[in-house]
Amino acid sequence: MSDVEVRFAVDGEEIARSVTDERGFAKAIADVETPADRFEATADFGGKSFRSDAEIVAWQSDRVIVGCDIDSTISETNLGALFFDEIDETSTPIADSAEVLTEIGRDYQLLYITARPRFTLNKTRRWLDEQAYPRQPVVTSLAPRDALGQTTYKTRTLSSLQKHYTNLLIGIGNTDIDADSYSHHGMLVLLVQPDREAGRDGNIFRFQDWKQIRAFFLENDGVLRHPQRLRAAIRGEAELRLPETH
């Protein structure tokens, strides 16, 4: 529903208000002065009151943000289970992806960006938790059609995110669509493509598995962890090395 006012509160104190757009989506930006674990959103419509709450994830503003795709990047996804089963018990994690993302998450902020429809959000979060992936925000599409038009969806989503999170500078995916979307937004692109040789094409780095991605982060730690140095590397003003593969 559009044009519905949504109120956001932390510990019972209202911190922001916003109105839903044509897709029924409300976004608000507010300062949270005291540490808190959750926030609440409420709205009144049709004589009824609606309420929901969600976890607050605290990020350090000086850290580089790594956006990571899900399907065929960290998950061998069974779409039937994802879309139709109550619990996705058949999709399997891609080897080493959970361990490597956990290691990356110690020095970077993580963000899962997927074209999965919104109705799969809770199921996706549950699967990530059960497979021991770092608990970080998950951004889904708002409509099933976005799964078919992923280029448009990811371009629109990255544009929106970078308005508020300027350190979103690294993108991990598995397709040329991912590469085009990340590159269009001035990001360093890391692709997991087991059927292709590891290599580099400008700011696009291709890897055959997650162990190679781990080696890349270790090899380039002095550049990747620092936003300004990383921006210089993306512009070609600093060196990024592709580690040797065996």
Secondary structure, DSSP 4 states (H G I P E B T S, - for coil): --S-EEEEEETTEEEEEEE--TTS---------S--SEEEEEEEETTEEEEEEEE-----TTSPEEEE--BTTTEE--HHHHHHSSS--S-EEPTTHHHHHHHHTTTSEEEEE--S-GGGHHHHHHHHHHTT-----EE--SSGGGGTSHHHHHHHHHHHHHHH-TTEEEEEESSHHHHHHHHHTT-EEEEE-TTS--EEETTEEEESSHHHHHHHHHHTHHHHTSHHHHHHHHTTSS---PPP--
